[in-house]
């Protein structure tokens, strides 16, 4: 019995498209944060809808202001973690199978969001947040476009793992021919 080729085509240089998406996320994130800093007064909400405000805030911690009052070391810790994860995502996008497009989009969104926030941490010492949603006096922690990209990327990763034909691994089955 001879076995047919089961070679999986990897992204390789085609991963530049996914890196481009990540760069687009970083550019849009930084542009929106610049607009927020120039147009908004710190801590003063500007109502857009009854449930949505633009409110400039600075976050020295991680998600939901975790460790925001830890004394400054968290800036470098979270930056190192984000850079490490970003390097892993760059490598993953390069070697992943080409047909895993939803996963590639997911990883590119997470990569762009992570880089957008790490830029803030390293350059400003804090992450700029300005999107505030609330209902009945209850406020969700303020966030930005980078956070939104990370969240959307994570949701797409979950969808990919639940609904992909290959069960999330992308590997092609070897076909035996007789």
TORPA-4810 file (N, C-alpha, C, O; in nm, 3 decimals):
<nodes>
NODE_1_0.083_-0.118_0.000_0.000_0.000_0.000_0.088_0.124_0.000_0.180_0.138_0.080_X
NODE_2_0.056_0.213_-0.091_0.128_0.340_-0.098_0.044_0.448_-0.031_-0.078_0.445_-0.038_X
NODE_3_0.110_0.540_0.033_0.039_0.648_0.101_0.051_0.776_0.018_0.159_0.809_-0.032_X
NODE_4_-0.059_0.846_0.005_-0.059_0.974_-0.064_0.010_1.078_0.024_0.016_1.062_0.146_X
NODE_5_0.059_1.182_-0.037_0.125_1.289_0.037_0.026_1.357_0.131_-0.088_1.385_0.093_X
NODE_6_0.070_1.381_0.251_-0.016_1.449_0.348_0.046_1.583_0.388_0.023_1.632_0.499_X
NODE_7_0.122_1.640_0.299_0.190_1.766_0.330_0.088_1.875_0.358_-0.009_1.893_0.284_X
NODE_8_0.112_1.947_0.462_0.028_2.059_0.500_0.100_2.186_0.457_0.215_2.208_0.494_X
NODE_9_0.033_2.268_0.380_0.092_2.394_0.339_0.088_2.492_0.456_-0.017_2.518_0.514_X
NODE_10_0.204_2.546_0.488_0.216_2.641_0.599_0.207_2.783_0.544_0.228_2.806_0.425_X
NODE_11_0.176_2.877_0.634_0.165_3.017_0.592_0.295_3.072_0.534_0.295_3.132_0.427_X
NODE_12_0.405_3.050_0.604_0.533_3.103_0.557_0.524_3.251_0.527_0.479_3.329_0.611_X
NODE_13_0.566_3.290_0.408_0.566_3.432_0.372_0.424_3.488_0.358_0.406_3.610_0.363_X
NODE_14_0.324_3.403_0.341_0.185_3.451_0.336_0.139_3.504_0.471_0.037_3.571_0.480_X
NODE_15_0.214_3.473_0.576_0.179_3.526_0.708_0.193_3.677_0.712_0.143_3.741_0.805_X
NODE_16_0.259_3.735_0.613_0.271_3.882_0.608_0.133_3.947_0.602_0.115_4.057_0.655_X
NODE_17_0.035_3.881_0.539_-0.101_3.934_0.538_-0.157_3.943_0.679_-0.223_4.041_0.715_X
NODE_18_-0.132_3.840_0.759_-0.182_3.838_0.897_-0.107_3.938_0.982_-0.166_4.003_1.068_X
NODE_19_0.023_3.952_0.959_0.099_4.055_1.032_0.047_4.194_0.995_0.041_4.283_1.079_X
NODE_20_0.009_4.211_0.868_-0.049_4.338_0.824_-0.178_4.369_0.897_-0.202_4.485_0.933_X
NODE_21_-0.262_4.267_0.920_-0.384_4.288_0.996_-0.351_4.331_1.139_-0.415_4.420_1.194_X
NODE_22_-0.251_4.269_1.198_-0.209_4.307_1.334_-0.160_4.451_1.336_-0.192_4.526_1.429_X
NODE_23_-0.083_4.491_1.236_-0.034_4.629_1.229_-0.151_4.726_1.213_-0.151_4.833_1.274_X
NODE_24_-0.251_4.690_1.132_-0.370_4.774_1.116_-0.441_4.793_1.251_-0.485_4.904_1.282_X
NODE_25_-0.452_4.687_1.329_-0.513_4.697_1.462_-0.433_4.794_1.548_-0.491_4.878_1.616_X
NODE_26_-0.300_4.784_1.546_-0.215_4.873_1.626_-0.235_5.018_1.582_-0.250_5.106_1.666_X
NODE_27_-0.235_5.043_1.451_-0.250_5.179_1.400_-0.386_5.238_1.439_-0.393_5.351_1.487_X
NODE_28_-0.493_5.161_1.419_-0.627_5.211_1.456_-0.638_5.233_1.607_-0.699_5.330_1.651_X
NODE_29_-0.580_5.143_1.684_-0.582_5.156_1.829_-0.508_5.283_1.873_-0.561_5.362_1.951_X
NODE_30_-0.388_5.301_1.823_-0.310_5.418_1.864_-0.374_5.548_1.816_-0.372_5.648_1.887_X
NODE_31_-0.431_5.546_1.697_-0.499_5.665_1.645_-0.619_5.700_1.733_-0.637_5.816_1.769_X
NODE_32_-0.700_5.600_1.768_-0.818_5.626_1.851_-0.778_5.673_1.991_-0.845_5.758_2.049_X
NODE_33_-0.670_5.619_2.045_-0.624_5.663_2.176_-0.572_5.807_2.170_-0.593_5.884_2.263_X
NODE_34_-0.506_5.842_2.061_-0.461_5.980_2.043_-0.578_6.076_2.035_-0.575_6.184_2.095_X
NODE_35_-0.681_6.037_1.960_-0.802_6.121_1.952_-0.865_6.137_2.090_-0.903_6.247_2.129_X
NODE_36_-0.874_6.027_2.164_-0.935_6.032_2.296_-0.857_6.125_2.389_-0.916_6.203_2.463_X
NODE_37_-0.725_6.116_2.384_-0.643_6.200_2.472_-0.650_6.348_2.436_-0.637_6.435_2.522_X
NODE_38_-0.670_6.376_2.307_-0.676_6.516_2.266_-0.816_6.575_2.281_-0.829_6.697_2.296_X
NODE_39_-0.920_6.493_2.278_-1.057_6.546_2.280_-1.128_6.530_2.414_-1.227_6.599_2.439_X
NODE_40_-1.079_6.442_2.499_-1.148_6.415_2.624_-1.069_6.466_2.744_-0.946_6.471_2.742_X
NODE_41_-1.142_6.503_2.846_-1.080_6.543_2.972_-1.077_6.420_3.062_-1.175_6.348_3.072_X
NODE_42_-0.963_6.397_3.128_-0.947_6.277_3.208_-1.060_6.262_3.310_-1.089_6.353_3.387_X
NODE_43_-1.122_6.143_3.309_-1.223_6.110_3.408_-1.359_6.174_3.389_-1.451_6.145_3.466_X
NODE_44_-1.376_6.259_3.289_-1.505_6.325_3.266_-1.578_6.257_3.152_-1.536_6.268_3.036_X
NODE_45_-1.688_6.186_3.182_-1.761_6.113_3.077_-1.830_6.207_2.978_-1.883_6.312_3.014_X
NODE_46_-1.827_6.164_2.852_-1.903_6.230_2.747_-2.006_6.128_2.699_-1.970_6.025_2.641_X
NODE_47_-2.133_6.157_2.724_-2.238_6.061_2.688_-2.258_6.057_2.537_-2.276_6.160_2.472_X
NODE_48_-2.255_5.936_2.482_-2.283_5.914_2.341_-2.424_5.856_2.328_-2.504_5.902_2.247_X
NODE_49_-2.453_5.755_2.407_-2.585_5.695_2.420_-2.613_5.681_2.569_-2.523_5.702_2.650_X
NODE_50_-2.734_5.645_2.606_-2.768_5.633_2.748_-2.686_5.523_2.817_-2.674_5.523_2.939_X
NODE_51_-2.631_5.432_2.740_-2.555_5.318_2.794_-2.407_5.321_2.755_-2.332_5.229_2.789_X
NODE_52_-2.365_5.426_2.684_-2.229_5.431_2.627_-2.170_5.571_2.644_-2.228_5.670_2.599_X
NODE_53_-2.054_5.577_2.709_-1.982_5.703_2.727_-1.841_5.691_2.670_-1.787_5.581_2.656_X
NODE_54_-1.784_5.803_2.639_-1.641_5.814_2.613_-1.581_5.878_2.739_-1.615_5.991_2.773_X
NODE_55_-1.493_5.806_2.805_-1.434_5.852_2.931_-1.286_5.818_2.930_-1.249_5.701_2.934_X
NODE_56_-1.201_5.919_2.927_-1.057_5.897_2.926_-1.011_5.848_3.063_-1.035_5.913_3.165_X
NODE_57_-0.945_5.733_3.064_-0.890_5.677_3.187_-0.755_5.613_3.155_-0.729_5.572_3.042_X
NODE_58_-0.671_5.605_3.256_-0.540_5.541_3.241_-0.534_5.419_3.331_-0.573_5.425_3.448_X
NODE_59_-0.486_5.309_3.277_-0.479_5.183_3.350_-0.334_5.140_3.360_-0.271_5.110_3.259_X
NODE_60_-0.280_5.138_3.481_-0.141_5.094_3.502_-0.134_4.945_3.530_-0.025_4.888_3.541_X
NODE_61_-0.250_4.880_3.541_-0.254_4.737_3.567_-0.285_4.659_3.441_-0.259_4.703_3.330_X
NODE_62_-0.340_4.542_3.462_-0.381_4.456_3.351_-0.532_4.466_3.336_-0.592_4.566_3.375_X
NODE_63_-0.593_4.364_3.281_-0.738_4.363_3.260_-0.811_4.395_3.391_-0.775_4.346_3.498_X
NODE_64_-0.915_4.478_3.379_-0.997_4.519_3.493_-0.912_4.586_3.602_-0.945_4.578_3.720_X
NODE_65_-0.804_4.652_3.561_-0.713_4.725_3.651_-0.643_4.634_3.753_-0.602_4.680_3.859_X
NODE_66_-0.632_4.506_3.720_-0.563_4.411_3.807_-0.420_4.459_3.833_-0.345_4.486_3.739_X
NODE_67_-0.382_4.469_3.958_-0.250_4.514_4.004_-0.219_4.659_3.968_-0.102_4.696_3.957_X
NODE_68_-0.321_4.741_3.949_-0.296_4.880_3.909_-0.227_4.961_4.017_-0.164_5.063_3.988_X
NODE_69_-0.237_4.918_4.142_-0.174_4.993_4.251_-0.055_4.916_4.310_-0.028_4.926_4.429_X
NODE_70_0.016_4.842_4.227_0.124_4.754_4.275_0.259_4.824_4.286_0.356_4.760_4.325_X
NODE_71_0.268_4.950_4.253_0.393_5.022_4.275_0.481_5.043_4.153_0.588_5.102_4.167_X
NODE_72_0.442_4.998_4.038_0.517_5.026_3.916_0.584_4.906_3.850_0.605_4.907_3.728_X
NODE_73_0.617_4.804_3.927_0.684_4.687_3.869_0.596_4.617_3.766_0.647_4.554_3.673_X
NODE_74_0.463_4.628_3.782_0.370_4.558_3.694_0.380_4.609_3.550_0.349_4.535_3.457_X
NODE_75_0.421_4.734_3.532_0.439_4.789_3.396_0.536_4.702_3.317_0.508_4.665_3.203_X
NODE_76_0.648_4.670_3.378_0.751_4.592_3.310_0.712_4.444_3.302_0.737_4.378_3.201_X
NODE_77_0.651_4.394_3.406_0.607_4.254_3.406_0.507_4.230_3.293_0.524_4.137_3.214_X
NODE_78_0.401_4.313_3.286_0.299_4.295_3.182_0.356_4.321_3.042_0.312_4.260_2.945_X
NODE_79_0.453_4.410_3.032_0.516_4.435_2.902_0.596_4.314_2.856_0.590_4.275_2.740_X
NODE_80_0.671_4.254_2.947_0.750_4.135_2.913_0.657_4.019_2.874_0.683_3.949_2.776_X
NODE_81_0.550_4.000_2.951_0.455_3.894_2.919_0.394_3.919_2.781_0.385_3.826_2.700_X
NODE_82_0.352_4.042_2.753_0.288_4.073_2.625_0.386_4.057_2.508_0.347_4.008_2.402_X
NODE_83_0.510_4.096_2.526_0.609_4.079_2.419_0.635_3.930_2.396_0.645_3.887_2.281_X
NODE_84_0.645_3.852_2.503_0.666_3.707_2.489_0.551_3.640_2.416_0.572_3.559_2.327_X
NODE_85_0.429_3.675_2.454_0.311_3.619_2.386_0.309_3.664_2.240_0.278_3.584_2.152_X
NODE_86_0.342_3.789_2.215_0.343_3.840_2.077_0.443_3.766_1.991_0.414_3.733_1.876_X
NODE_87_0.561_3.739_2.044_0.661_3.662_1.968_0.610_3.522_1.938_0.631_3.470_1.828_X
NODE_88_0.543_3.461_2.035_0.483_3.330_2.013_0.376_3.334_1.905_0.368_3.243_1.822_X
NODE_89_0.294_3.439_1.903_0.190_3.453_1.802_0.249_3.475_1.663_0.198_3.423_1.564_X
NODE_90_0.357_3.553_1.656_0.425_3.575_1.527_0.473_3.441_1.471_0.454_3.412_1.352_X
NODE_91_0.536_3.361_1.556_0.585_3.230_1.511_0.470_3.138_1.473_0.477_3.070_1.371_X
NODE_92_0.365_3.136_1.552_0.249_3.051_1.525_0.186_3.087_1.391_0.154_2.999_1.312_X
NODE_93_0.169_3.216_1.366_0.111_3.259_1.238_0.198_3.215_1.120_0.146_3.183_1.013_X
NODE_94_0.328_3.211_1.139_0.420_3.174_1.031_0.410_3.025_0.996_0.415_2.988_0.879_X
NODE_95_0.398_2.941_1.098_0.402_2.796_1.075_0.266_2.729_1.065_0.257_2.612_1.029_X
NODE_96_0.160_2.801_1.095_0.028_2.736_1.095_-0.017_2.702_0.953_0.025_2.766_0.857_X
NODE_97_-0.102_2.602_0.941_-0.154_2.564_0.809_-0.233_2.679_0.745_-0.308_2.750_0.811_X
NODE_98_-0.214_2.695_0.615_-0.278_2.803_0.540_-0.430_2.799_0.548_-0.494_2.904_0.551_X
NODE_99_-0.488_2.679_0.552_-0.634_2.671_0.546_-0.701_2.715_0.676_-0.824_2.727_0.679_X
NODE_100_-0.627_2.740_0.780_-0.686_2.782_0.908_-0.701_2.934_0.912_-0.636_3.002_0.992_X
NODE_101_-0.786_2.986_0.826_-0.800_3.130_0.811_-0.866_3.197_0.932_-0.822_3.304_0.974_X
NODE_102_-0.968_3.136_0.989_-1.033_3.196_1.106_-0.937_3.201_1.223_-0.932_3.301_1.296_X
NODE_103_-0.860_3.096_1.243_-0.761_3.098_1.350_-0.655_3.203_1.324_-0.610_3.271_1.416_X
NODE_104_-0.614_3.218_1.198_-0.514_3.320_1.164_-0.566_3.461_1.193_-0.494_3.544_1.248_X
NODE_105_-0.691_3.487_1.155_-0.752_3.617_1.186_-0.754_3.638_1.338_-0.722_3.746_1.387_X
NODE_106_-0.791_3.535_1.411_-0.797_3.542_1.557_-0.662_3.579_1.616_-0.651_3.670_1.698_X
NODE_107_-0.559_3.509_1.572_-0.425_3.534_1.625_-0.376_3.673_1.587_-0.310_3.739_1.667_X
NODE_108_-0.407_3.718_1.466_-0.366_3.852_1.423_-0.434_3.959_1.506_-0.371_4.059_1.542_X
NODE_109_-0.562_3.941_1.538_-0.633_4.037_1.623_-0.573_4.042_1.764_-0.553_4.150_1.820_X
NODE_110_-0.546_3.926_1.820_-0.485_3.921_1.954_-0.346_3.984_1.950_-0.310_4.060_2.040_X
NODE_111_-0.269_3.953_1.847_-0.135_4.010_1.833_-0.142_4.163_1.824_-0.068_4.232_1.894_X
NODE_112_-0.228_4.215_1.739_-0.240_4.360_1.724_-0.284_4.427_1.853_-0.232_4.532_1.890_X
NODE_113_-0.380_4.366_1.923_-0.426_4.422_2.050_-0.317_4.421_2.156_-0.300_4.519_2.229_X
NODE_114_-0.245_4.311_2.164_-0.137_4.302_2.263_-0.029_4.406_2.235_0.020_4.471_2.327_X
NODE_115_0.008_4.422_2.108_0.111_4.520_2.073_0.063_4.664_2.095_0.141_4.750_2.136_X
NODE_116_-0.066_4.690_2.068_-0.120_4.823_2.093_-0.112_4.862_2.240_-0.077_4.975_2.273_X
NODE_117_-0.145_4.768_2.327_-0.139_4.797_2.470_0.003_4.798_2.525_0.034_4.876_2.614_X
NODE_118_0.090_4.711_2.472_0.228_4.711_2.521_0.299_4.841_2.479_0.385_4.891_2.552_X
NODE_119_0.263_4.895_2.364_0.319_5.024_2.322_0.284_5.131_2.427_0.371_5.208_2.469_X
NODE_120_0.159_5.134_2.468_0.118_5.231_2.571_0.199_5.212_2.699_0.249_5.309_2.756_X
NODE_121_0.210_5.089_2.743_0.282_5.061_2.869_0.426_5.109_2.863_0.476_5.172_2.956_X
NODE_122_0.493_5.077_2.751_0.635_5.112_2.741_0.658_5.261_2.719_0.753_5.317_2.773_X
NODE_123_0.572_5.325_2.640_0.592_5.466_2.605_0.528_5.560_2.709_0.588_5.660_2.747_X
NODE_124_0.407_5.526_2.754_0.334_5.616_2.843_0.339_5.574_2.990_0.320_5.656_3.080_X
NODE_125_0.365_5.446_3.014_0.363_5.396_3.151_0.226_5.348_3.195_0.211_5.303_3.309_X
NODE_126_0.128_5.357_3.109_-0.008_5.313_3.138_-0.080_5.288_3.005_-0.034_5.332_2.900_X
NODE_127_-0.192_5.218_3.012_-0.273_5.192_2.894_-0.386_5.295_2.892_-0.452_5.320_2.993_X
NODE_128_-0.409_5.354_2.775_-0.515_5.453_2.758_-0.646_5.379_2.728_-0.656_5.304_2.631_X
NODE_129_-0.745_5.401_2.813_-0.879_5.345_2.793_-0.976_5.462_2.776_-0.955_5.569_2.833_X
NODE_130_-1.081_5.440_2.699_-1.176_5.550_2.678_-1.318_5.505_2.645_-1.408_5.589_2.638_X
NODE_131_-1.340_5.378_2.626_-1.474_5.328_2.596_-1.538_5.280_2.726_-1.481_5.196_2.796_X
NODE_132_-1.654_5.333_2.756_-1.722_5.299_2.881_-1.867_5.263_2.852_-1.943_5.343_2.798_X
NODE_133_-1.904_5.141_2.889_-2.043_5.098_2.874_-2.100_5.071_3.013_-2.029_5.029_3.105_X
NODE_134_-2.231_5.097_3.026_-2.293_5.084_3.157_-2.443_5.059_3.141_-2.502_5.086_3.036_X
NODE_135_-2.501_5.008_3.249_-2.645_4.986_3.251_-2.692_4.993_3.395_-2.635_4.929_3.483_X
NODE_136_-2.795_5.069_3.418_-2.858_5.080_3.550_-2.757_5.110_3.660_-2.761_5.052_3.768_X
NODE_137_-2.666_5.202_3.631_-2.568_5.242_3.731_-2.451_5.146_3.748_-2.365_5.169_3.833_X
NODE_138_-2.448_5.041_3.672_-2.338_4.944_3.678_-2.247_4.964_3.558_-2.293_4.963_3.443_X
NODE_139_-2.120_4.984_3.583_-2.024_5.015_3.478_-1.929_4.900_3.454_-1.873_4.842_3.547_X
NODE_140_-1.913_4.867_3.328_-1.809_4.771_3.287_-1.677_4.850_3.286_-1.678_4.967_3.250_X
NODE_141_-1.565_4.789_3.325_-1.439_4.863_3.322_-1.411_4.923_3.183_-1.437_4.859_3.080_X
NODE_142_-1.358_5.044_3.182_-1.327_5.111_3.056_-1.226_5.028_2.977_-1.143_4.957_3.034_X
NODE_143_-1.235_5.038_2.844_-1.146_4.962_2.757_-1.115_5.042_2.633_-1.157_5.158_2.622_X
NODE_144_-1.043_4.982_2.537_-1.000_5.051_2.415_-1.012_4.956_2.297_-1.059_4.843_2.312_X
NODE_145_-0.970_5.001_2.180_-0.981_4.916_2.060_-0.889_4.794_2.068_-0.923_4.688_2.017_X
NODE_146_-0.773_4.808_2.130_-0.682_4.693_2.145_-0.750_4.584_2.228_-0.744_4.466_2.194_X
NODE_147_-0.813_4.625_2.337_-0.886_4.528_2.420_-0.998_4.461_2.341_-1.021_4.341_2.354_X
NODE_148_-1.067_4.540_2.259_-1.174_4.486_2.176_-1.120_4.385_2.075_-1.183_4.282_2.052_X
NODE_149_-1.005_4.414_2.016_-0.944_4.322_1.920_-0.904_4.191_1.989_-0.924_4.083_1.934_X
NODE_150_-0.849_4.202_2.107_-0.810_4.082_2.183_-0.933_3.998_2.215_-0.931_3.876_2.199_X
NODE_151_-1.040_4.063_2.259_-1.164_3.992_2.293_-1.225_3.926_2.170_-1.265_3.810_2.174_X
NODE_152_-1.232_4.000_2.060_-1.286_3.944_1.936_-1.199_3.828_1.887_-1.251_3.726_1.842_X
NODE_153_-1.067_3.844_1.894_-0.976_3.737_1.855_-0.995_3.612_1.939_-0.996_3.501_1.887_X
NODE_154_-1.011_3.630_2.070_-1.033_3.515_2.159_-1.165_3.446_2.126_-1.173_3.323_2.126_X
NODE_155_-1.270_3.525_2.099_-1.400_3.467_2.064_-1.389_3.388_1.933_-1.447_3.280_1.921_X
NODE_156_-1.316_3.441_1.837_-1.298_3.370_1.709_-1.216_3.243_1.728_-1.240_3.144_1.659_X
NODE_157_-1.121_3.245_1.820_-1.043_3.124_1.848_-1.134_3.015_1.905_-1.121_2.898_1.870_X
NODE_158_-1.224_3.055_1.992_-1.318_2.958_2.050_-1.408_2.902_1.940_-1.430_2.781_1.933_X
NODE_159_-1.460_2.990_1.854_-1.544_2.943_1.743_-1.466_2.847_1.654_-1.519_2.744_1.612_X
NODE_160_-1.340_2.881_1.624_-1.259_2.795_1.540_-1.240_2.657_1.604_-1.249_2.555_1.536_X
NODE_161_-1.214_2.655_1.733_-1.192_2.526_1.799_-1.320_2.443_1.807_-1.315_2.320_1.806_X
NODE_162_-1.435_2.510_1.815_-1.561_2.437_1.824_-1.614_2.390_1.689_-1.675_2.283_1.680_X
NODE_163_-1.591_2.469_1.584_-1.658_2.443_1.458_-1.568_2.407_1.341_-1.618_2.383_1.231_X
NODE_164_-1.437_2.401_1.361_-1.350_2.367_1.247_-1.365_2.220_1.213_-1.385_2.136_1.301_X
NODE_165_-1.353_2.189_1.085_-1.368_2.050_1.037_-1.263_1.959_1.097_-1.288_1.840_1.120_X
NODE_166_-1.147_2.012_1.123_-1.037_1.928_1.169_-1.034_1.915_1.321_-0.940_1.858_1.376_X
NODE_167_-1.135_1.967_1.388_-1.134_1.958_1.534_-1.035_2.054_1.596_-0.993_2.034_1.710_X
NODE_168_-0.997_2.158_1.522_-0.909_2.260_1.576_-0.762_2.237_1.551_-0.682_2.326_1.577_X
NODE_169_-0.722_2.118_1.499_-0.579_2.096_1.483_-0.530_2.126_1.343_-0.409_2.141_1.323_X
NODE_170_-0.617_2.133_1.247_-0.579_2.170_1.111_-0.498_2.065_1.037_-0.463_2.087_0.921_X
NODE_171_-0.468_1.955_1.100_-0.387_1.853_1.033_-0.471_1.775_0.933_-0.586_1.740_0.961_X
NODE_172_-0.414_1.749_0.820_-0.484_1.669_0.720_-0.460_1.522_0.749_-0.351_1.481_0.789_X
NODE_173_-0.563_1.446_0.728_-0.551_1.301_0.748_-0.478_1.239_0.630_-0.499_1.278_0.515_X
NODE_174_-0.391_1.144_0.659_-0.324_1.072_0.551_-0.426_0.982_0.483_-0.508_0.917_0.548_X
NODE_175_-0.420_0.981_0.354_-0.514_0.900_0.277_-0.438_0.780_0.221_-0.337_0.794_0.153_X
NODE_176_-0.489_0.665_0.253_-0.427_0.545_0.200_-0.487_0.513_0.064_-0.609_0.513_0.048_X
NODE_177_-0.402_0.486_-0.031_-0.452_0.443_-0.161_-0.411_0.300_-0.185_-0.305_0.255_-0.142_X
NODE_178_-0.496_0.231_-0.254_-0.470_0.088_-0.277_-0.426_0.063_-0.418_-0.399_-0.051_-0.456_X
</nodes>
